[in-house]
Amino acid sequence: MSQKVVTRFAPSPTGYLHIGGARTALFNWLFARGRGGTFLLRIEDTDRARSTPDATQAILDGMEWMGLDHDGEVVSQFERAPRHAEVARQMLDAGLAYKCFATQEEIQEFRDAAKAEGRSTLYRSPWRDADAATHPDLPHVIRIKAPLDGATVIEDAVQGDVTIRNDQLDDMVLLRSDGTPVYMLAVAVDDHDMGVTHVIRGDDHLNNAARQMMIYRAMDWPLPVYAHIPLIHGPDGKKLSKRHGALGTREYRQMGYPAAGMRNYLARLGWSHGDAEFFSDAEAQKWFDLDGIGKSAARFDFKKLENICGQHMAASDDAALLHELKDFMAVTAQPPLSPEKEAMMLDAMPHLKERARTFIDLLDKAEFLLANRPIEPDEKAAAQLDDPARAMLRDLTPHLRDATWNRTGIEALMNDFAEARDIKFGKMAGPLRAALAGRSATPSVFDMMLVLGQAETLARLGDAGQSRN
């Protein structure tokens, strides 16, 4: 491909970054990054009622968390309104658009009559070919002159060729009577001016392509490549909505999913590269192509998401995972880790990240090292600390004081201790878990002892070995 690839993500600020929008941004990011191209971000903020700084910031935060870096400054569509109006007037001057003085009441009367008579309600303005000398001094809109016959073919990289009869396209309004540009005009002008070569977006915009192509052709601009991707559905096959659970990236972030896992899962949601399920960003950028996007809607599956996220956590660098964990704790308003606990978390990370699927899982598994003495066992763990168990812990403690504090040394001592009492180590594990973590479901006893260190382990065993009051 000789022309440099330029893609864009152009969300409307609705207060959060929808998970479907995040996937659209991801596809654009992967396509550009994998080809040494440019990935741009445009905020379509022409709806001034909803377009607040907070709503825009929510999108930027979602993009940052997802790791989808964009090139250049963020473009505000609203701020480009004078340019949009300029293009409409150029078409007007060239005879490719016209002033329409029809009122809303007249248009509605036409549609009501057409409906009653069984005719097409597509409005055809009587002002399309009117002599300018007959124009009244009244408010008016500017409409494009749509082709009256033939067909418009959208050569879509995902959907294939989509043909729309031109007699189904109306003379779209370009400028409203107050001089403000409509969305369709703004999108086409912005995409052209930003040099966008590939428009990758949801297939709910497919019909818009035919209308935007009218503007491109009127201005004699080269068309971009269109790629309209199917929407995401819920597990029930219906359009993803609140009834299916979380919708925004902020919610997934607060649920503790790692960003790398989200990228992997969303990339795989509607796109495939052979049988690959788990892959890195570098692999995704190398492999991603529009040919791999399916035509059918993808179904969101939380179990698959958790599985992919678990694989990414297990494969992550320990220090990088700790950094993400601290970020998760901050955005969920949890107290920060002390330097001592942070160091312990880093030491424990190889043991904690195995089989963890979210940062909530990770913190749950780390509860033993985040807890402070005296450890208060939960009901199930407390049942493990009966009088014989406490006596066993008191007997064990002196042996551990002389142990070589590594896995080999601790395991050998524990096995010798169990053999001398003619019991299996499993009989000791329950009381040890209760003493060290206050819970019955924990990382392995040996992992906990190594992470806690000899002094803290002995102190916790000493506390638990005391007789009940």
C-alpha positions in Angstrom: 0.0 0.0 0.0 1.7 3.2 -1.2 -0.5 5.7 0.5 0.1 6.1 4.2 -2.8 4.7 6.3 -4.7 7.2 8.4 -7.6 6.0 10.6 -9.7 7.8 13.1 -12.0 7.1 16.1 -14.8 9.7 16.3 -17.0 9.2 19.3 -19.8 11.4 20.5 -19.3 12.4 24.1 -22.0 10.6 26.0 -20.4 10.4 29.4 -18.4 7.2 29.0 -16.6 5.1 26.4 -19.0 2.3 25.4 -17.4 -1.1 25.1 -18.5 -1.2 21.5 -16.8 2.1 20.9 -13.7 0.8 22.5 -13.6 -2.1 20.1 -14.0 0.3 17.2 -11.2 2.4 18.5 -9.1 -0.7 19.0 -9.6 -1.9 15.4 -8.6 1.5 14.0 -5.6 1.6 16.3 -4.5 -1.9 15.3 -4.9 -1.2 11.6 -2.9 2.0 11.7 -0.2 0.9 14.1 0.4 -2.4 12.2 1.1 -0.4 9.0 3.2 2.5 10.3 0.2 4.7 9.9 -1.6 7.4 11.8 -4.4 7.0 14.3 -6.4 10.1 15.0 -9.0 11.0 17.6 -12.0 13.3 16.9 -14.7 14.2 19.4 -18.0 14.7 17.6 -19.2 17.3 20.0 -21.8 19.2 17.9 -24.6 18.2 20.2 -23.8 21.0 22.8 -26.4 19.7 25.3 -24.4 16.5 25.9 -21.0 17.6 25.0 -19.5 18.6 28.3 -15.8 18.7 29.3 -16.5 15.8 31.8 -18.1 13.7 29.0 -15.1 14.3 26.8 -12.7 13.5 29.6 -14.5 10.2 30.3 -13.7 9.2 26.7 -10.1 10.3 27.0 -9.7 8.4 30.3 -11.2 5.2 28.7 -8.8 5.5 25.7 -5.8 6.0 28.1 -6.8 3.0 30.2 -7.2 0.8 27.1 -3.7 1.8 26.0 -5.0 3.3 22.7 -2.7 6.2 22.1 -3.6 8.6 19.3 -1.4 10.8 17.1 -1.6 14.6 17.2 -4.1 16.8 19.1 -7.7 15.8 19.8 -10.0 17.4 17.1 -13.2 19.0 18.2 -15.8 18.8 15.4 -17.8 21.7 16.8 -14.8 24.0 16.5 -14.6 23.2 12.8 -18.2 24.3 12.0 -17.0 27.3 9.9 -15.0 25.0 7.7 -18.1 22.7 7.3 -20.3 25.7 6.3 -17.6 26.8 3.8 -17.8 23.5 2.0 -21.6 23.7 1.8 -21.3 27.2 0.3 -18.8 25.9 -2.3 -21.3 23.3 -3.4 -24.0 26.0 -3.5 -21.8 28.2 -5.7 -21.0 25.3 -8.0 -24.7 24.5 -8.5 -24.3 21.2 -6.6 -26.5 22.4 -3.8 -29.4 24.7 -3.5 -31.4 26.9 -1.1 -34.6 25.4 0.1 -37.3 27.7 1.6 -39.8 24.9 2.4 -41.1 25.1 6.0 -41.3 22.2 8.3 -45.1 22.4 8.1 -45.0 22.2 4.3 -42.7 19.2 4.4 -44.9 17.4 6.9 -48.0 18.1 4.8 -46.2 16.5 1.8 -45.3 13.4 3.8 -48.8 13.0 5.3 -50.4 13.3 1.8 -47.8 10.9 0.3 -48.4 8.4 3.0 -52.2 8.6 2.6 -51.8 8.0 -1.1 -49.3 5.2 -0.8 -46.5 7.2 -2.4 -42.9 7.5 -1.3 -42.6 10.0 1.6 -39.1 10.9 0.4 -39.3 14.7 0.2 -38.5 16.3 -3.2 -38.1 20.1 -2.8 -39.7 22.3 -5.4 -36.8 24.7 -4.9 -34.2 22.3 -6.3 -34.3 23.9 -9.8 -35.9 27.2 -9.0 -34.5 30.4 -10.5 -32.5 32.3 -7.9 -34.4 35.4 -9.0 -37.6 33.8 -7.5 -36.0 33.3 -4.0 -37.8 35.0 -1.2 -36.0 36.8 1.6 -36.9 34.1 4.1 -35.0 31.6 6.3 -33.8 28.6 4.3 -31.7 25.5 4.5 -29.0 24.4 2.0 -29.6 21.0 0.5 -27.3 18.9 -1.7 -28.5 17.8 -5.1 -28.7 14.1 -4.8 -28.5 12.0 -8.0 -32.0 11.2 -9.2 -31.3 7.9 -11.0 -28.9 5.0 -11.0 -27.4 3.6 -7.8 -24.7 4.3 -5.3 -22.4 1.3 -4.6 -20.5 1.3 -1.3 -17.5 -0.9 -1.8 -17.2 -2.0 1.8 -14.1 -4.0 3.0 -16.2 -6.0 5.5 -19.7 -6.1 4.1 -18.8 -6.4 0.4 -20.5 -4.2 -2.2 -23.7 -2.6 -0.9 -25.9 -1.0 -3.5 -28.4 1.7 -2.7 -30.8 3.0 -5.3 -30.3 6.8 -5.7 -34.1 7.3 -5.8 -34.0 6.3 -2.2 -31.7 9.1 -1.3 -33.2 12.6 -0.5 -31.6 16.0 -1.1 -29.9 15.9 2.3 -29.8 19.2 4.3 -26.2 20.5 4.6 -26.8 23.7 6.5 -29.7 24.3 8.7 -31.7 27.6 8.6 -29.5 29.0 11.4 -26.4 28.3 9.3 -25.1 25.4 11.4 -23.8 22.3 9.6 -25.5 18.9 9.9 -23.6 15.8 11.2 -23.4 14.2 7.8 -21.6 17.2 6.3 -19.3 17.6 9.3 -18.2 13.9 9.2 -17.4 13.9 5.5 -15.5 17.2 5.6 -13.5 16.3 8.7 -12.6 12.8 7.3 -11.3 14.5 4.1 -9.5 17.3 5.8 -7.8 14.9 8.3 -6.6 12.7 5.4 -8.5 9.7 6.7 -7.8 6.8 4.3 -9.9 4.1 6.0 -13.2 4.7 7.8 -13.6 1.8 10.2 -16.8 2.1 12.2 -20.0 0.2 13.3 -22.3 -1.1 10.7 -25.1 1.1 12.1 -23.3 3.8 10.0 -23.5 1.8 6.8 -26.4 3.8 5.3 -24.6 7.1 6.2 -21.8 6.1 3.9 -24.0 6.6 0.8 -25.0 10.1 2.0 -21.5 11.1 2.8 -20.2 9.8 -0.5 -22.5 12.3 -2.2 -20.5 15.1 -0.5 -17.1 13.5 -1.5 -18.2 13.2 -5.1 -19.7 16.7 -5.3 -16.3 18.0 -4.0 -14.3 15.7 -6.3 -12.5 14.2 -3.3 -11.0 10.7 -3.3 -13.2 8.3 -1.3 -11.8 6.5 1.7 -12.0 2.8 2.2 -15.1 2.0 4.1 -15.2 -0.9 6.6 -18.4 -1.3 8.6 -18.1 -3.8 11.4 -21.0 -5.6 13.0 -22.1 -4.5 16.4 -21.5 -6.4 19.6 -24.5 -8.4 20.9 -25.1 -9.9 24.3 -25.0 -13.6 25.1 -28.7 -13.8 24.1 -28.0 -12.5 20.6 -29.6 -9.1 21.2 -27.9 -5.8 20.9 -25.6 -5.2 23.9 -27.5 -3.1 26.5 -27.6 -2.5 30.2 -29.5 -5.7 30.8 -26.4 -7.6 29.8 -24.2 -5.9 32.4 -21.4 -3.4 32.2 -21.4 -1.1 29.1 -18.6 1.3 29.6 -14.8 0.8 29.8 -14.9 2.6 33.2 -17.0 -0.2 34.6 -14.7 -2.9 33.3 -11.7 -1.0 34.7 -13.4 -0.9 38.1 -14.3 -4.6 37.9 -10.5 -5.2 37.8 -10.0 -6.5 34.2 -6.4 -5.8 33.0 -6.2 -3.6 29.9 -4.1 -6.1 28.0 -6.7 -8.7 28.4 -9.5 -6.3 27.3 -7.5 -5.5 24.2 -7.0 -9.1 23.4 -10.6 -10.1 24.0 -12.1 -7.1 22.1 -9.8 -7.7 19.2 -11.0 -11.3 19.0 -14.6 -10.2 19.3 -15.5 -10.1 15.6 -12.0 -10.6 14.2 -9.9 -13.7 13.9 -6.4 -14.8 12.8 -6.6 -18.5 12.3 -7.2 -20.2 15.6 -5.2 -17.7 17.7 -7.1 -16.8 20.9 -4.3 -15.4 23.1 -1.9 -12.9 21.7 0.2 -9.8 22.4 -0.3 -6.3 21.2 2.6 -6.7 18.8 1.1 -9.9 17.3 -2.3 -8.2 17.0 -0.8 -5.2 15.2 1.1 -7.5 12.9 -1.9 -9.8 12.1 -4.9 -7.4 12.1 -6.5 -6.9 8.7 -9.9 -6.0 7.5 -10.2 -9.4 5.8 -10.4 -11.1 9.2 -13.5 -9.2 10.4 -16.6 -11.3 10.2 -20.0 -10.1 8.8 -22.0 -11.4 11.7 -22.5 -9.8 15.1 -20.2 -11.0 17.8 -21.5 -12.2 21.2 -20.0 -10.9 24.4 -19.0 -13.7 26.7 -17.8 -12.9 30.2 -16.2 -16.3 30.7 -14.0 -15.9 27.6 -13.1 -12.4 28.7 -12.0 -13.7 32.1 -10.1 -16.6 30.6 -8.1 -14.3 28.3 -7.5 -11.8 31.1 -6.3 -14.6 33.4 -3.8 -15.6 30.7 -2.5 -12.1 30.3 -2.1 -11.7 34.1 -0.1 -14.9 34.3 2.1 -13.8 31.5 2.6 -10.2 32.7 5.8 -8.8 34.1 5.5 -8.7 37.9 6.5 -5.1 38.3 4.1 -4.0 35.5 1.3 -6.0 37.1 1.9 -4.3 40.4 1.8 -0.9 38.7 -1.6 -1.8 37.2 -2.8 -3.1 40.5 -1.9 0.2 42.2 -3.8 2.0 39.5 -6.8 -0.2 40.0 -6.7 0.4 43.8 -6.6 4.2 43.2 -9.6 4.3 40.8 -11.6 2.1 43.2 -10.8 4.4 46.1 -8.8 1.8 48.1 -6.1 2.9 50.5 -2.6 2.8 48.8 -0.1 0.1 49.7 2.6 1.0 52.2 6.2 0.7 50.9 6.5 -2.5 53.0 3.3 -4.1 51.6 4.3 -3.0 48.1 7.6 -4.8 48.4 5.8 -7.9 49.7 3.3 -7.8 46.9 6.1 -7.7 44.3 7.8 -10.7 46.0 4.5 -12.6 46.1 3.4 -11.7 42.5 4.6 -14.9 40.9 2.3 -16.9 43.3 -0.6 -14.4 43.3 -1.0 -14.0 39.5 -1.4 -17.6 38.7 -5.1 -18.4 38.2 -6.1 -14.8 39.0 -8.4 -13.3 36.3 -8.9 -9.8 37.6 -7.3 -7.5 40.1 -10.1 -8.2 42.5 -8.9 -11.9 42.4 -5.3 -10.7 42.8 -6.2 -8.7 45.9 -8.3 -11.5 47.3 -5.4 -13.9 47.0 -3.1 -11.3 48.5 -5.3 -10.8 51.6 -2.9 -12.9 53.7 -0.1 -10.4 53.2 -2.2 -7.3 53.4 -3.7 -8.3 56.7 -2.2 -7.1 59.9 -1.7 -9.0 63.2 -3.6 -10.3 65.0 -5.2 -12.2 62.2 -9.0 -12.6 62.7 -10.0 -15.9 61.1 -13.3 -16.1 59.3 -15.9 -18.6 60.4 -14.7 -21.5 58.2 -11.0 -20.9 59.1 -11.8 -20.6 62.8 -13.3 -24.1 62.8 -9.8 -25.4 61.8 -8.3 -23.9 64.9 -9.6 -26.3 67.6 -7.5 -27.1 70.6 -5.6 -30.0 69.0 -4.7 -27.8 66.0 -3.5 -25.0 68.3 -1.4 -27.5 70.2 0.1 -28.7 66.9 1.0 -25.1 65.9 2.7 -24.6 69.3 4.7 -27.7 68.7 5.6 -26.7 65.2 6.8 -23.2 66.0 10.2 -24.1 67.6 11.1 -26.3 64.7 10.5 -23.4 62.2 12.8 -21.1 64.2 15.7 -23.3 63.1 14.5 -23.9 59.6 16.4 -23.0 56.4 14.0 -20.4 55.1 13.6 -21.5 51.5 11.0 -23.8 49.9 13.2 -26.9 50.1 14.0 -26.3 53.7 10.5 -25.5 54.8 9.0 -28.5 52.9 11.5 -30.9 54.3 10.8 -29.7 57.9 7.1 -29.9 57.4 7.2 -33.4 56.0 9.5 -34.6 58.8 7.1 -33.0 61.4 4.1 -34.7 59.8 5.8 -38.0 59.6 6.9 -37.9 63.2 3.3 -37.5 64.2 2.0 -40.1 61.7 -0.2 -37.6 59.9 -0.4 -36.3 56.3 0.6 -32.8 55.6 -2.9 -32.1 54.4 -4.0 -32.5 58.0 -1.7 -29.6 58.9 -2.6 -27.4 56.0 -6.0 -26.2 57.2 -4.8 -24.9 60.6 -1.8 -23.3 58.9 -4.0 -21.5 56.4 -6.2 -20.3 59.2 -3.2 -19.1 61.2 -1.4 -17.4 58.4 -4.3 -15.9 56.4 -7.4 -16.3 58.5 -9.1 -18.0 55.6 -9.4 -21.5 54.2 -8.9 -20.6 50.5 -5.4 -19.2 50.1 -2.2 -19.6 48.0 -0.1 -22.5 49.1 1.1 -22.6 52.6 4.7 -22.6 51.5 4.2 -19.6 49.2 2.7 -17.7 52.1 5.4 -18.5 54.5 8.1 -17.5 52.0 6.4 -14.2 51.2 5.6 -13.3 54.8 9.1 -14.2 55.9 10.3 -16.1 58.9 9.6 -13.5 61.6 6.0 -12.7 60.5 5.2 -16.4 60.0 6.4 -17.3 63.5 4.5 -14.4 65.0 1.2 -15.4 63.3 1.6 -19.0 64.3 2.4 -17.9 67.8 -0.8 -15.8 67.9 -2.9 -18.7 66.6 -1.3 -21.2 68.9 -2.5 -19.4 72.0 -5.3 -21.2 73.9 -8.8 -19.8 73.5 -10.1 -17.6 76.4 
